[in-house]
Amino acid sequence: MTRALVLIDLMPRIIALDLAPHTGAEVLDRCRRLAAAFRAAGEPVVQVRVERPGVAEQPPGSDFAEDLVAPGDIVVVKRTVGAFHGTDLDERLRQRGVDTVVLAGLVTTMGVESTARAASDHGYELEFVADAMSGFAADEHDFAVGRIFPRFGAVRSTADYQ
């Protein structure tokens, strides 16, 4: 099994939103720890951020969070909710022999879930790091983590990767 950690939309303007059950800062901290563990194991880390299409300038806070991206990380800029459509993410993962995508980031029921469904459609095995993602509301996050994600793959915690 070759895994890749895929971190979704860890951008200051999204981290700053009113999120639940975990704050954006808590998610960012856990994602940084996950990324360090994957890099130490020689496993790919993918950093995904969104850009709004058709605008001359992106809103403030649209870059990656400070000290998140490291040399060697795969960087993907998406223009849709999910990270696969209109990007070269699938090609870049396959070039590295990845068969399992480990998902974390923001927001659970948007970028994370959309990316998960597309990853499944592309034939990847899935793992979800439940405490390294958060939603617009705790009940939305809890429903996705408790009812939707187990249908696609394994639901884990940050501690499982350290």
C-alpha positions in Angstrom: 0.0 0.0 0.0 1.3 3.4 -0.9 -0.5 6.2 0.9 -0.7 10.0 0.3 -1.9 12.6 2.7 -4.2 15.0 0.9 -4.8 18.3 2.9 -7.8 20.3 1.7 -8.1 24.1 1.8 -5.9 25.0 4.7 -6.0 28.7 3.9 -6.2 31.6 6.4 -9.6 32.8 5.1 -11.1 29.3 5.6 -9.2 28.5 8.9 -10.7 31.7 10.3 -14.3 30.6 9.7 -16.6 29.7 12.6 -16.1 25.9 12.4 -17.2 23.0 14.5 -16.6 20.6 16.3 -12.9 21.6 15.9 -11.6 25.2 15.3 -9.6 25.9 12.1 -6.5 26.4 14.3 -6.9 22.9 15.8 -7.4 21.4 12.4 -4.3 23.2 11.1 -2.2 22.0 14.0 -3.3 18.4 13.5 -2.7 18.6 9.8 0.8 20.0 10.3 1.5 17.0 12.6 0.1 14.6 10.0 2.2 16.1 7.3 5.3 15.8 9.4 4.6 12.1 10.0 4.0 11.4 6.3 7.1 13.2 5.2 9.2 11.3 7.8 7.8 8.1 6.5 8.7 9.1 2.9 5.0 9.3 1.9 3.6 12.0 -0.3 1.9 15.1 1.1 -0.6 16.9 -1.2 -1.5 20.5 -0.4 -4.8 21.6 -2.1 -6.2 25.1 -2.1 -9.0 26.7 -4.0 -9.0 29.7 -6.3 -12.2 31.4 -7.4 -12.4 31.3 -11.2 -13.0 34.4 -13.2 -11.8 37.0 -10.7 -8.9 39.3 -11.2 -7.7 38.9 -7.6 -8.3 36.2 -5.0 -9.7 37.3 -1.6 -7.2 38.0 1.2 -6.1 34.8 2.9 -6.2 32.6 -0.2 -2.7 31.3 0.1 -1.7 28.3 2.2 -1.4 28.7 5.9 2.1 29.8 7.0 4.7 27.1 7.3 2.3 24.4 5.9 3.9 23.6 2.5 7.3 22.0 2.6 9.7 21.3 -0.3 8.7 18.1 -2.1 5.0 18.5 -1.3 2.6 18.2 -4.2 0.7 21.5 -4.6 -2.7 21.5 -6.4 -4.8 24.5 -7.1 -8.5 23.7 -7.7 -11.3 25.8 -9.0 -14.1 23.6 -8.0 -15.2 22.1 -4.6 -13.3 18.9 -5.1 -9.6 18.4 -5.7 -9.8 16.1 -8.7 -11.9 17.8 -11.3 -9.9 20.0 -13.7 -6.6 19.3 -11.9 -3.7 16.8 -12.4 -4.1 15.3 -9.0 -5.0 11.8 -10.2 -2.0 11.8 -12.6 0.4 13.0 -9.9 -0.8 10.4 -7.4 -0.5 7.6 -10.0 3.0 8.6 -10.9 4.0 7.9 -7.3 2.1 4.6 -7.1 -0.4 5.9 -4.6 -3.4 3.6 -4.0 -4.7 5.0 -0.7 -5.7 8.6 -0.1 -5.7 9.9 3.5 -8.0 13.0 3.7 -7.9 15.9 6.2 -8.6 19.6 6.0 -11.5 22.0 5.6 -14.4 21.8 5.3 -15.7 18.3 6.0 -18.9 18.4 4.0 -17.5 20.4 1.2 -13.9 20.1 -0.1 -13.1 17.0 1.9 -16.2 15.1 1.0 -16.2 16.1 -2.6 -12.6 15.1 -2.9 -13.3 11.7 -1.2 -16.2 10.9 -3.6 -14.0 11.6 -6.6 -11.1 9.7 -5.2 -13.4 6.7 -4.7 -14.6 7.1 -8.3 -10.9 7.0 -9.4 -10.4 3.7 -7.6 -8.4 4.9 -4.5 -8.8 3.4 -1.1 -9.7 6.0 1.4 -8.9 6.9 5.0 -10.4 9.9 6.8 -8.7 11.7 9.7 -11.8 12.7 11.6 -10.2 15.1 14.2 -8.1 16.8 11.5 -11.2 18.2 9.7 -14.1 20.3 10.7 -17.4 21.6 9.3 -19.7 24.6 9.3 -21.6 22.9 12.0 -20.8 20.0 14.4 -23.8 18.0 13.4 -22.8 18.2 9.7 -19.3 17.0 10.5 -20.5 14.3 12.8 -23.0 12.9 10.3 -20.3 12.8 7.5 -17.7 11.2 9.8 -20.2 8.8 11.4 -22.5 7.8 8.5 -21.0 8.8 5.1 -17.3 8.3 5.4 -17.4 4.7 6.8 -19.1 3.7 3.5 -16.1 4.9 1.6 -13.2 3.9 3.8 -11.7 3.8 7.3 -12.3 6.7 9.8 -9.2 7.3 12.0 -7.7 10.0 14.2 -4.5 11.9 14.1 -3.0 9.7 16.8 -3.3 6.7 14.4 -0.6 8.2 12.2 2.0 9.2 14.8 
